[in-house]
């Protein structure tokens, strides 16, 4: 299958819940310093919606999470500067400017080396993709030459599972209702 870079802004300006499902099966591409490209097929996502107490743009009053998640859909929100590792967890911002939604990329596998896979390991996936805060935070996937998303026509119909998000149960600031929302999406392959 041939891949094509997603350049339609409307793909990213849908709700986080819809975008989380639409990103499954798509390919996140990262240009290396040696001009090679690594490609990972997205297999697991989590949606963080505008009315969600787990969403960073709602949890904090200011800072990178608030600013980044309120940018236009298709922007990369890199969670933190990680001095000890070569990468970080990251979201793809969803929806229109000012809404404050994002999709955490939780899992993927390397298309060129399918044994390299990350299941519910967003930080390790960020390391594999070299998701660096200083160079990639707030980059637009539609215009960046360093990171982008491609569609190769991979069919996800009938193979998407839905579960609770990971790691929210012990938080005191996230409502029980939001902890129980089925906003984690997984390719069942």
C-alpha positions, -999 to +999 in steps of 0.1 A: +000+000+000+013+035-007+010+061+019+000+097+016+007+125+041-025+138+057-027+175+047-065+181+053-069+202+084-104+189+090-090+155+097-075+169+129-102+195+138-128+169+148-135+160+184-108+142+204-130+111+207-135+109+169-098+117+161-087+090+186-106+064+165-095+079+132-058+079+141-059+041+146-041+024+117-026+057+105+012+060+103+032+085+124+064+094+105+096+109+120+125+122+100+159+112+115+190+133+114+204+110+087+174+117+065+159+083+070+122+081+080+109+058+108+072+049+104+050+035+132+014+023+127-007+037+155-025+009+174-036+025+206-049+060+215-067+078+243-090+108+239-089+137+263-120+159+257-129+195+264-153+186+292-129+160+307-113+165+342-084+143+330-075+166+301-044+187+308-060+219+294-087+215+322-064+204+350-040+233+349-044+271+347-014+278+326+017+261+311+026+240+281-004+216+284-030+244+284-013+264+256-005+234+234-039+216+237-057+248+229-039+252+195-053+240+162-059+203+157-029+186+142-004+203+166+020+181+186+018+185+223+050+171+239+042+164+275+076+172+291+112+179+287+129+146+295+165+150+303+171+114+311+155+098+280+156+107+243+118+111+240+085+120+257+049+110+257+029+131+232-006+141+221-020+151+188-042+181+195-078+177+183-105+202+174-105+240+167-083+266+183-093+273+220-112+241+225-085+222+245-086+186+234-059+160+226-053+124+217-025+106+235-007+081+213-003+051+236+009+024+212+022+016+178+045-008+159+074-001+135+063-008+100+098-018+089+104-039+120+070-052+133+087-069+162+094-034+176+061-026+191+049-005+220+016-016+237+004+009+263+039+024+265+036+060+254+069+072+269+088+043+252+071+050+219+081+087+223+117+075+228+116+053+197+102+082+176+126+107+193+098+130+203+119+158+217+102+187+235+127+214+223+123+205+186+088+191+182+065+207+209+038+227+191+048+216+156+020+213+131+018+179+115+004+193+083+034+215+076+063+200+096+091+182+077+102+165+109+070+147+119+038+140+101+009+115+098+003+093+067-027+073+056-021+041+035-057+030+035-054+005+063-089-007+071-099-006+107-136-015+103-146-041+128-112-042+146-114-013+171-118-020+208-128+005+234-117+005+271-112+028+301-081+050+300-049+039+318-035+054+350-064+076+361-078+056+390-057+071+418-061+107+408-081+128+433-088+156+407-104+134+381-141+126+385-153+090+388-174+096+357-143+106+337-122+078+351-148+053+338-153+068+303-144+044+275-120+067+257-091+043+250-092+029+215-072-002+205-067-021+172-078-056+178-053-074+155 
